[in-house]
Amino acid sequence: MTKILVIEDETILREEVVAWLTLEGYTVLSAEDGVAGVAAALHHQPDLIVCDILMPRLDGYGVLIEVRSDQEIADTPFIFVTARAAYEDMRKGMDLGADDYLTKPFTRLDLLQAIQTRLAKKALQEQAQQRAIAELQQALARTNENQLLNAKLISMFSHDFANSLTSILLANSLLRDYADRMDEKRRLTHLNRIGASARLLLQMLDDLVVVARMETGSLEVELVTLNITEFFERIVQDFQSIYGERHPLILESQFTTTTKLDTRLLRQIATNLISNAIAHSPPESAIHIRLAPQAEACVITVHDQGIDTFHVEKLHLFAAFQHNSPEDAANTGLGLAIIQQAVDLHGGLIEIENHADSGTTVTVTLPIQPRILAVADGKHMRGQVIGGSILDHD
């Protein structure tokens, strides 16, 4: 309930004002002079103060100075009431920080209107302050998220980059030292592994550029006609060259026609889905990738045998900013957040199914000719989805 402090040395007027305000539903406190008024204001921290100017011990100007100098009650609306109506007196009060000025005699309606006006103004000021605080907090959160994202990107990039480099170095070392003991098929396997790892390194560099453009809203969707089966065959072959001994990759495609998609975004979707499936599958378990046409759309399904809880939580989260340490970045859902953005830019859908006895399936549905709306974003143009969404199935 709103608390109002009335500071007035005239007993009859003070009691009458207290009665008026009490009948209006306010909680009313009162003080008979300036010194008692300051003490009451500091102790009770009222929502508004009504104060006479001419009072013994400490006049109204002194009370106002004391109120405005205390941090806890400095913003409290302050209304002067006085029989002195000279312009100089009113100007002095306003200069000291008074919010309004009532001249005696005043009516009950005059007082209530002045109080309601000042309380409404205070409420608007508090709302504006809350909005400003919220905006600052959001700006700070965005800054922290960007810093965390950068840390995760660097950590994830370093982790995957190191793995590919290690694969290249190991294969090169084996070829250099033991090529004469290998048959042609084994030598070709190591050469293919070097080539696939090198292509993945180049892809990682391109990934960083794509992610940076996604985050700044400057990524332009460029649709090209492509044979999606051949596109996936090249990607799967690279993964097979590196991980095939641990995880057989099986690609099945029912596509016989071409599609129009953004190849860079499609590569983001494909490589991150396959990488995630490999990371969470039991050793020697197969990864199944299936491509199928469906009513003017391309359906990409990646199925793995991963059933651990963390894997499922990652898939359902689809968020770049998680409360993980940067050291854990390689194991976060960052890659899946990239997939989400890439799918959204195509106006597509994502579905997730997980069963304890059969593993996890992620299905991405992309319109063959997605509806993309170019929208100005600062100095850049970016693709904005019309009608994209996510579907989760447990």
C-alpha positions as CSV (number, residue, x, y, z in Angstrom):
1,M,0.0,0.0,0.0
2,T,1.2,3.5,-0.8
3,K,2.8,5.3,2.2
4,I,2.4,9.1,2.4
5,L,4.2,11.3,5.0
6,V,2.5,14.5,6.0
7,I,4.8,17.1,7.8
8,E,2.8,20.0,9.1
9,D,3.1,22.0,12.4
10,E,-0.6,23.1,12.4
11,T,-2.3,20.3,14.2
12,I,-5.8,20.8,12.8
13,L,-4.7,21.0,9.2
14,R,-2.3,18.0,9.7
15,E,-5.1,15.8,11.2
16,E,-7.5,16.9,8.4
17,V,-5.1,16.0,5.7
18,V,-4.3,12.6,7.4
19,A,-8.0,11.9,7.5
20,W,-8.5,12.8,3.8
21,L,-5.7,10.5,2.7
22,T,-6.7,7.6,5.0
23,L,-10.2,7.6,3.5
24,E,-8.6,7.4,0.0
25,G,-6.9,4.2,1.0
26,Y,-3.3,5.5,1.6
27,T,-1.2,4.5,4.6
28,V,-0.5,7.9,6.2
29,L,2.3,8.9,8.6
30,S,2.6,12.3,10.1
31,A,5.1,14.6,11.9
32,E,4.6,17.9,13.7
33,D,7.8,19.6,12.6
34,G,10.8,19.4,10.2
35,V,13.1,17.5,12.6
36,A,10.5,14.8,13.3
37,G,9.6,14.7,9.6
38,V,13.2,14.0,8.5
39,A,13.4,11.2,11.1
40,A,10.1,9.7,9.9
41,A,11.2,9.9,6.3
42,L,14.5,8.1,6.9
43,H,12.9,5.4,9.1
44,H,9.7,4.7,7.0
45,Q,10.9,5.6,3.5
46,P,7.5,6.8,2.3
47,D,6.3,6.8,-1.3
48,L,5.5,10.6,-1.2
49,I,6.0,13.5,1.2
50,V,3.6,16.4,1.7
51,C,5.5,19.1,3.7
52,D,4.8,22.6,5.0
53,I,7.5,25.3,4.5
54,L,7.2,27.4,7.6
55,M,7.8,25.2,10.6
56,P,9.8,25.4,13.9
57,R,13.2,23.8,14.4
58,L,13.7,22.9,10.7
59,D,11.7,24.5,7.8
60,G,10.4,22.8,4.7
61,Y,13.5,23.8,2.6
62,G,15.7,22.1,5.2
63,V,13.6,19.0,5.1
64,L,13.8,18.8,1.3
65,I,17.6,19.2,1.4
66,E,17.9,16.4,4.0
67,V,15.6,14.1,1.9
68,R,17.4,14.8,-1.4
69,S,20.8,14.2,0.2
70,D,19.9,10.7,1.4
71,Q,20.4,8.0,-1.2
72,E,17.6,5.8,0.0
73,I,14.8,8.4,-0.3
74,A,16.4,10.9,-2.7
75,D,13.8,10.2,-5.4
76,T,10.7,10.4,-3.2
77,P,8.1,12.8,-4.7
78,F,8.0,16.0,-2.6
79,I,5.0,18.4,-2.5
80,F,5.3,21.7,-0.6
81,V,2.2,23.3,1.0
82,T,2.4,26.9,2.3
83,A,0.6,30.1,2.7
84,R,3.5,31.9,1.0
85,A,2.7,32.2,-2.7
86,A,5.4,34.5,-3.9
87,Y,7.2,33.5,-7.1
88,E,10.6,33.6,-5.4
89,D,9.4,31.2,-2.7
90,M,8.1,28.7,-5.3
91,R,11.2,29.1,-7.4
92,K,13.4,28.4,-4.4
93,G,11.5,25.2,-3.6
94,M,11.7,23.9,-7.2
95,D,15.4,24.7,-7.4
96,L,15.9,22.6,-4.4
97,G,14.1,19.6,-6.0
98,A,10.5,20.0,-5.0
99,D,8.0,18.2,-7.4
100,D,4.9,20.4,-6.8
101,Y,3.6,23.4,-4.8
102,L,0.2,23.8,-3.2
103,T,-0.9,27.1,-1.8
104,K,-3.0,27.3,1.4
105,P,-5.9,27.2,1.5
106,F,-6.3,24.2,-0.8
107,T,-9.2,21.7,-1.3
108,R,-9.2,18.0,-0.8
109,L,-9.5,17.6,-4.5
110,D,-6.4,19.9,-5.1
111,L,-4.4,17.7,-2.8
112,L,-5.5,14.4,-4.2
113,Q,-4.9,15.5,-7.8
114,A,-1.4,16.7,-6.9
115,I,-0.6,13.4,-5.1
116,Q,-2.0,11.2,-7.9
117,T,-0.1,13.2,-10.5
118,R,3.2,12.8,-8.7
119,L,2.7,9.1,-7.9
120,A,1.8,8.4,-11.6
121,K,4.9,10.3,-12.7
122,K,7.0,8.3,-10.2
123,A,5.6,5.0,-11.5
124,L,6.4,6.0,-15.1
125,Q,10.0,7.0,-14.1
126,E,10.4,3.6,-12.3
127,Q,9.1,1.8,-15.4
128,A,11.6,3.7,-17.5
129,Q,14.4,2.9,-15.1
130,Q,13.4,-0.8,-15.1
131,R,13.4,-0.9,-18.9
132,A,16.8,0.8,-19.0
133,I,18.2,-1.7,-16.5
134,A,16.7,-4.6,-18.4
135,E,18.2,-3.3,-21.7
136,L,21.6,-2.9,-19.9
137,Q,21.3,-6.4,-18.5
138,Q,20.4,-7.8,-22.0
139,A,23.4,-5.9,-23.5
140,L,25.7,-7.3,-20.9
141,A,24.3,-10.8,-21.4
142,R,24.8,-10.5,-25.1
143,T,28.4,-9.4,-24.5
144,N,29.0,-12.3,-22.2
145,E,27.3,-14.7,-24.6
146,N,29.5,-13.5,-27.5
147,Q,32.6,-13.9,-25.4
148,L,31.5,-17.4,-24.4
149,L,30.7,-18.3,-28.0
150,N,34.1,-17.0,-29.1
151,A,35.8,-19.1,-26.5
152,K,33.8,-22.2,-27.5
153,L,34.5,-21.6,-31.2
154,I,38.2,-21.4,-30.5
155,S,38.2,-24.4,-28.3
156,M,36.0,-26.5,-30.7
157,F,38.1,-25.4,-33.7
158,S,41.4,-26.2,-31.9
159,H,40.1,-29.6,-30.9
160,D,38.9,-30.6,-34.3
161,F,41.8,-29.0,-36.1
162,A,44.2,-30.8,-33.9
163,N,42.4,-34.1,-34.6
164,S,42.7,-33.6,-38.4
165,L,46.3,-32.6,-38.2
166,T,47.1,-35.6,-36.1
167,S,45.5,-37.8,-38.6
168,I,47.5,-36.3,-41.4
169,L,50.8,-36.5,-39.5
170,L,50.2,-40.1,-38.5
171,A,49.3,-41.2,-42.0
172,N,52.3,-39.3,-43.4
173,S,54.6,-40.9,-40.9
174,L,53.3,-44.4,-41.7
175,L,53.8,-43.8,-45.4
176,R,57.2,-42.4,-44.9
177,D,58.5,-45.2,-42.6
178,Y,56.5,-48.2,-43.7
179,A,55.3,-47.7,-47.2
180,D,57.6,-50.5,-48.5
181,R,55.9,-53.0,-46.2
182,M,52.3,-52.0,-47.3
183,D,50.3,-53.3,-50.2
184,E,48.8,-50.8,-52.7
185,K,45.4,-50.8,-51.0
186,R,46.9,-49.9,-47.6
187,R,49.0,-47.1,-49.0
188,L,45.9,-45.7,-50.9
189,T,43.9,-45.8,-47.6
190,H,46.5,-43.6,-45.9
191,L,46.7,-41.3,-48.8
192,N,42.9,-40.9,-48.9
193,R,43.0,-40.2,-45.2
194,I,45.5,-37.4,-45.7
195,G,43.4,-35.9,-48.5
196,A,40.1,-36.2,-46.5
197,S,41.7,-34.6,-43.4
198,A,43.1,-31.8,-45.4
199,R,39.6,-31.1,-46.9
200,L,38.1,-31.1,-43.4
201,L,40.7,-28.6,-42.3
202,L,39.7,-26.3,-45.2
203,Q,36.0,-26.9,-44.3
204,M,36.7,-25.9,-40.7
205,L,38.2,-22.6,-41.9
206,D,35.1,-22.0,-44.0
207,D,32.9,-23.0,-41.0
208,L,34.4,-20.2,-39.0
209,V,33.6,-17.6,-41.7
210,V,30.0,-18.9,-42.0
211,V,29.4,-18.9,-38.2
212,A,30.8,-15.3,-37.9
213,R,28.5,-14.2,-40.6
214,M,25.5,-16.0,-39.0
215,E,26.3,-14.2,-35.7
216,T,26.4,-10.8,-37.3
217,G,23.4,-11.4,-39.5
218,S,25.4,-10.7,-42.7
219,L,25.2,-14.2,-44.2
220,E,23.6,-14.2,-47.6
221,V,21.8,-17.4,-48.8
222,E,23.0,-18.4,-52.2
223,L,20.8,-21.0,-53.9
224,V,22.5,-23.2,-56.5
225,T,21.3,-26.2,-58.4
226,L,23.1,-29.4,-57.2
227,N,23.0,-33.1,-57.2
228,I,22.4,-33.7,-53.5
229,T,23.3,-37.4,-53.7
230,E,26.8,-36.7,-55.2
231,F,27.2,-33.8,-52.7
232,F,26.6,-36.2,-49.7
233,E,28.7,-38.9,-51.3
234,R,31.8,-36.6,-51.2
235,I,31.2,-35.6,-47.6
236,V,30.6,-39.2,-46.4
237,Q,33.6,-40.4,-48.3
238,D,35.8,-37.9,-46.4
239,F,34.4,-39.0,-43.1
240,Q,34.7,-42.7,-44.1
241,S,38.4,-42.2,-44.9
242,I,39.0,-40.8,-41.4
243,Y,36.5,-42.7,-39.2
244,G,35.6,-45.7,-41.3
245,E,37.5,-48.2,-39.2
246,R,35.6,-47.2,-36.1
247,H,32.2,-46.2,-37.5
248,P,31.0,-47.4,-40.9
249,L,29.0,-44.7,-42.7
250,I,26.2,-46.0,-44.8
251,L,24.6,-43.6,-47.3
252,E,21.2,-44.3,-48.9
253,S,19.7,-41.9,-51.4
254,Q,16.4,-42.0,-53.2
255,F,17.1,-38.7,-55.1
256,T,17.1,-38.8,-58.9
257,T,16.6,-35.1,-59.5
258,T,18.5,-32.0,-58.7
259,T,17.7,-29.5,-55.9
260,K,18.3,-25.8,-55.2
261,L,20.0,-25.2,-51.9
262,D,22.8,-23.2,-50.4
263,T,25.9,-25.5,-50.6
264,R,27.8,-23.8,-47.7
265,L,24.8,-24.1,-45.4
266,L,24.0,-27.6,-46.5
267,R,27.6,-28.6,-45.8
268,Q,27.2,-27.1,-42.3
269,I,24.1,-29.3,-41.8
270,A,25.7,-32.5,-43.2
271,T,29.1,-32.3,-41.5
272,N,27.8,-31.2,-38.1
273,L,25.1,-33.9,-38.1
274,I,27.5,-36.6,-39.0
275,S,30.2,-35.4,-36.6
276,N,27.7,-35.3,-33.8
277,A,26.6,-38.9,-34.6
278,I,30.1,-40.2,-34.7
279,A,31.0,-38.4,-31.4
280,H,28.2,-40.2,-29.5
281,S,28.0,-43.6,-31.1
282,P,29.5,-46.7,-29.5
283,P,32.7,-48.0,-31.1
284,E,32.2,-49.9,-34.4
285,S,28.6,-49.0,-34.6
286,A,27.3,-47.8,-38.0
287,I,26.0,-44.3,-38.9
288,H,23.1,-44.3,-41.4
289,I,22.5,-41.3,-43.6
290,R,19.4,-41.3,-45.7
291,L,18.2,-38.8,-48.4
292,A,14.7,-38.9,-49.6
293,P,12.4,-36.5,-51.6
294,Q,9.1,-35.5,-50.0
295,A,6.6,-33.1,-51.5
296,E,8.9,-30.4,-52.8
297,A,11.3,-31.0,-50.0
298,C,14.5,-32.9,-49.3
299,V,14.6,-35.1,-46.2
300,I,17.9,-35.8,-44.6
301,T,18.0,-38.4,-41.9
302,V,21.0,-39.3,-39.7
303,H,20.7,-42.2,-37.4
304,D,23.2,-43.3,-34.8
305,Q,23.3,-45.8,-31.9
306,G,24.0,-43.1,-29.3
307,I,21.5,-43.3,-26.4
308,D,23.3,-41.5,-23.6
309,T,21.4,-38.8,-21.7
310,F,23.9,-36.1,-22.6
311,H,23.6,-36.8,-26.3
312,V,19.8,-36.4,-26.1
313,E,20.0,-33.2,-24.0
314,K,22.4,-31.7,-26.6
315,L,20.0,-32.6,-29.5
316,H,17.0,-31.1,-27.8
317,L,18.8,-27.9,-26.6
318,F,19.9,-26.4,-29.9
319,A,21.6,-23.5,-28.2
320,A,25.0,-22.0,-28.8
321,F,25.3,-20.6,-25.3
322,Q,25.4,-23.2,-22.6
323,H,26.8,-23.0,-19.1
324,N,29.8,-25.2,-19.9
325,S,33.4,-24.2,-19.4
326,P,35.4,-23.3,-22.6
327,E,37.3,-26.5,-22.1
328,D,34.1,-28.5,-22.7
329,A,33.3,-26.6,-25.9
330,A,34.0,-29.5,-28.2
331,N,31.3,-31.5,-26.4
332,T,28.6,-28.8,-26.4
333,G,25.7,-28.3,-28.7
334,L,27.4,-25.5,-30.6
335,G,27.5,-27.5,-33.8
336,L,23.8,-28.3,-33.4
337,A,23.1,-24.6,-33.0
338,I,24.9,-24.0,-36.3
339,I,22.6,-26.6,-37.9
340,Q,19.6,-24.9,-36.4
341,Q,20.5,-21.6,-37.9
342,A,21.4,-23.1,-41.3
343,V,18.0,-25.0,-41.4
344,D,16.2,-21.8,-40.3
345,L,17.8,-19.9,-43.1
346,H,16.3,-22.4,-45.6
347,G,12.9,-22.3,-43.9
348,G,13.2,-25.9,-42.9
349,L,12.3,-28.2,-40.0
350,I,14.2,-30.4,-37.5
351,E,12.8,-33.5,-35.8
352,I,14.5,-35.6,-33.1
353,E,13.6,-39.1,-32.1
354,N,15.4,-41.1,-29.4
355,H,14.7,-44.7,-28.3
356,A,16.6,-46.5,-25.6
357,D,16.8,-49.7,-27.7
358,S,17.5,-48.2,-31.2
359,G,19.5,-45.0,-30.7
360,T,18.9,-41.5,-32.0
361,T,17.6,-40.1,-35.3
362,V,17.8,-36.5,-36.4
363,T,15.7,-35.6,-39.4
364,V,16.1,-32.3,-41.3
365,T,13.5,-31.3,-43.9
366,L,14.6,-28.6,-46.3
367,P,12.3,-27.1,-49.0
368,I,13.9,-27.8,-52.4
369,Q,13.3,-24.2,-53.4
370,P,13.1,-22.4,-50.0
371,R,11.4,-19.1,-49.6
372,I,14.0,-16.6,-48.6
373,L,13.3,-13.0,-47.8
374,A,16.2,-10.6,-48.1
375,V,16.2,-8.1,-45.3
376,A,18.5,-5.1,-44.8
377,D,20.6,-5.5,-41.7
378,G,22.9,-2.5,-41.2
379,K,25.1,-2.4,-44.3
380,H,24.4,-6.0,-45.2
381,M,21.6,-8.1,-46.6
382,R,20.7,-11.3,-44.8
383,G,18.4,-14.2,-45.5
384,Q,15.3,-14.3,-43.2
385,V,13.2,-17.4,-42.9
386,I,9.5,-17.3,-43.6
387,G,7.8,-19.9,-41.4
388,G,10.7,-21.9,-40.0
389,S,10.2,-24.0,-36.8
390,I,11.5,-26.9,-34.7
391,L,9.6,-30.1,-33.8
392,D,10.8,-32.3,-31.0
393,H,9.6,-35.9,-30.5
394,D,10.4,-38.0,-27.5
